Amino acid sequence: MRSVANGAGTEFDVTGSGSPVVLLHGFPDSGRLWRRQVPALAEAGFQVIVPDLRGYGRSDKPAEVEAYRMPLLAMDVVGILDTVGAAAKNGHAAKLRRKK
């Protein structure tokens, strides 16, 4: 799946259904880092959301350094939750959206 927020597209995979769990990777990994954990979480009844964060893997790689500021990265995750319909169930996402 793909979400576009703040001018950058983020590719992500969704496995399972239930309460959403977002697995975020760090430098220099991609969402593939979580490939061994995803099946167990999905089997346990979670909707597992695994993005390739901005600048990594299949996602867009903006040239500007400012495009990687933490508030934009956080809003990318909110955009992913919106795309899968999970943000409405998540109070933290609503709070982040208001702080823009």
HUURNOR-V351624 format. One record per residue. N is the residue number from 1. SS is DSSP state (h for helix, s for strand, l for the rest). OMEGA is omega in degrees with one decimal (* if undefined). BURIAL is 1 if it has 9 or more other ideal C-beta (glycine too) atoms within 8 Angstrom, else 0. Layout:
# HUURNOR-V351624
n = (N:N)
ss = (SS:SS)
omega = (OMEGA:OMEGA)
burial = (BURIAL:BURIAL)
This chain:
# HUURNOR-V351624
n = (1:2:3:4:5:6:7:8:9:10:11:12:13:14:15:16:17:18:19:20:21:22:23:24:25:26:27:28:29:30:31:32:33:34:35:36:37:38:39:40:41:42:43:44:45:46:47:48:49:50:51:52:53:54:55:56:57:58:59:60:61:62:63:64:65:66:67:68:69:70:71:72:73:74:75:76:77:78:79:80:81:82:83:84:85:86:87:88:89:90:91:92:93:94:95:96:97:98:99:100)
ss = (l:s:s:s:s:l:l:s:s:s:s:s:s:s:s:l:l:l:s:s:s:s:s:l:l:l:l:l:l:l:h:h:h:h:h:h:h:h:h:h:h:h:h:l:l:s:s:s:s:s:s:s:l:l:l:l:l:l:l:l:l:l:l:l:h:h:h:h:l:h:h:h:h:h:h:h:h:h:h:h:h:h:h:h:l:l:h:h:h:l:h:h:h:h:h:h:h:h:l:l)
omega = (-178.4:175.2:176.5:178.3:176.7:175.3:179.5:178.4:179.1:175.9:179.2:176.9:176.6:179.3:176.0:178.8:-177.2:178.6:-177.7:173.1:179.2:179.0:-177.7:179.1:176.1:179.8:-1.7:-174.0:171.6:178.9:179.3:177.9:-172.5:-172.7:-179.2:-179.4:-174.9:-177.9:-179.0:179.0:177.8:178.8:178.9:174.5:178.7:168.9:-173.7:-177.3:-175.0:178.5:160.8:-175.6:178.7:179.2:-175.6:172.3:-174.8:-176.8:178.7:-178.5:-179.4:-178.2:-174.6:178.3:-178.6:-178.8:-177.9:177.8:-175.1:179.0:178.3:177.4:177.7:179.5:173.0:179.8:176.0:177.6:176.8:178.9:175.6:-177.3:-179.2:178.6:-177.9:-174.1:-179.1:-179.3:-171.6:-178.3:-179.9:179.5:179.1:178.4:178.6:-178.5:-179.5:-176.3:-177.7:*)
burial = (0:0:1:0:1:0:0:1:0:1:1:1:0:1:1:1:0:0:0:1:1:1:1:0:1:0:0:0:1:1:1:0:0:1:0:0:0:1:0:0:1:1:0:0:0:1:1:1:1:1:1:1:1:1:0:1:1:0:1:0:0:1:0:0:0:0:1:1:0:0:0:1:1:1:1:1:1:1:1:1:1:1:1:1:0:1:1:0:0:1:0:0:1:1:0:1:1:0:0:0)
